């Protein structure tokens, strides 16, 4: 009888996006590249997050939870109020779906039953690899939409309704950048998830949400490619500046958690300029002057 192919299962993963970017996906990539040779990688996650695993994965399985983000609030590695027994049921169903076809050598997913789910060091830092490889369609789309005759700079204007850490001056910053001579030397590209960022209300800068995606691409996929090929990412503390650190693209960031965002999350030791802004109300001219200085430097 022919021996079954070996496989590693990753998921279900129902975490906050930042926790999947910073912890779970890098851990899966590390295990796949360093611990398991000649095996299939099968991932169960939300379709919009497929490209965190991209070309590494042999099978990408869509995770769909009714009421996700509406009924349940993301909280570290879990969704608050999402039944643990239902989470385990999804994991078991995922395992059972592939156990007859493959020899499952590992099934990795976070334990959310106790308090470990909120530990930032849930997975060891020395077992995290953030060399993401989005599917090739993401690269094709970005290069089809954005010119390459000037260096790219990413703007990350995170905004969440009811969130205390929103910076209110993004459109003021857009105005001052547009009036400066920087726009003649650099492409400023806005990145963010719909309903969770501040678009340029005057439509002067390219917005990644203007790219028409298909089944082989995703917002996170085009964001990874764009950030990786940019010279600087700018934003208050949030997922995209953290992603930029993982991708080793220089960051200008401001907020109230300097140690976390310059050291704890920056395990790649990427260059970062961090401005303390405890109330998230720093003047936009200060931010612009620092942008100007970094780009001219």
Secondary structure, DSSP 4 states (H G I P E B T S, - for coil): -PPPEEEEEE----S-HHHIIIIIHHHHHHHHHHT--S-EEEEEE-GGGGGGTGGG-SEEEE---TTBTTTBEEETTEEET--HHHHHHHHHHHHHHHHTTEEEEEEE----SSSGGG-TTSS-GGG--------HHHHHHHHHHS--SSEEEEE--B--TT-TT--TTHHHHHHHHHHSSGGGTEEEEE---TTSB---TT--SEEGGGS---TT--HHHHHHHHHHT-SEEEEESSHHHHHHHHTT--EEEEES-HHIIIIIS-TT---EEEEE-TTS---HHHHHHHHHHHHH-
